[in-house]
Amino acid sequence: MEQSKRIQTSLLNGVEKKALVWMAERMPHWVTSDMLSFIGFLGALVIAAGYLLSSMDIKWLWLSSAGFVIHWFGDSLDGTLARVRHCQRPLYGFYLDHTLDVITEFIMFAGIGLSGLVRFDLAMLVFIAYLFMTLNVMINSHLKGEFRLTYIKLGPTEFRLLMIIINTLLMYVAPVRAYMNWIAIAFFAIIMLIYLVTVCQDLRDYARRDPLPKTNADSPETASRR
């Protein structure tokens, strides 16, 4: 299987890539990519737990912020470790990684929705918008051989950092809590806008790559007989 070209142009990409390679080169030999994927999954559980506990004490959001760091470590390093060790498994790795992505994102958004900080239906709307983007990435990965990880210079790492910042504001700037539903609506609107713009661009690209076939009526020979 030919691997799709990874398109990663996020703000932190340069620094992050160097850090991940540095860590992968120093990782103990007994640590495997599957183990790191599982750590990423545990990170999602920690995120959800922190949000759920925040309904009792808002300071539990520090646990969610720690969960985002754990999730970044496992989710970002598993593929890097495989590439550094030259032991990629394109079929198995692709399936496992992106299946876990959907499951972990659901766990995280459900945790936010059940925390009381954001209405559950709004949290699920943002999750659905994320699924729309994911589906488009998967389609383009198959048809174009391009796996885009970044939109408007933002990728998964920038999203995690943004959530840590929001968690910190929620803990120490109480008035922000009153606007969380509006923040969720803004997230949904921005993601859907990016999705619609991306779909329009992709449709134009596919129309150029795959033009309508000429019919006999449009052929030069037919035209000369008229």
Salt bridges, closest charged atoms under 4 A:
GLU25 OE1 - ARG26 NH1 3.63
ASP75 OD2 - ARG160 NH2 2.86
ASP101 OD2 - HIS98 ND1 3.49
ASP121 OD2 - ARG119 NH2 2.64
ASP202 OD1 - LYS144 NZ 2.94
ASP205 OD2 - LYS144 NZ 3.07
ASP205 OD1 - ARG208 NH2 2.62
ASP205 OD2 - ARG209 NE 3.01
GLU221 OE1 - ARG225 NH2 3.87
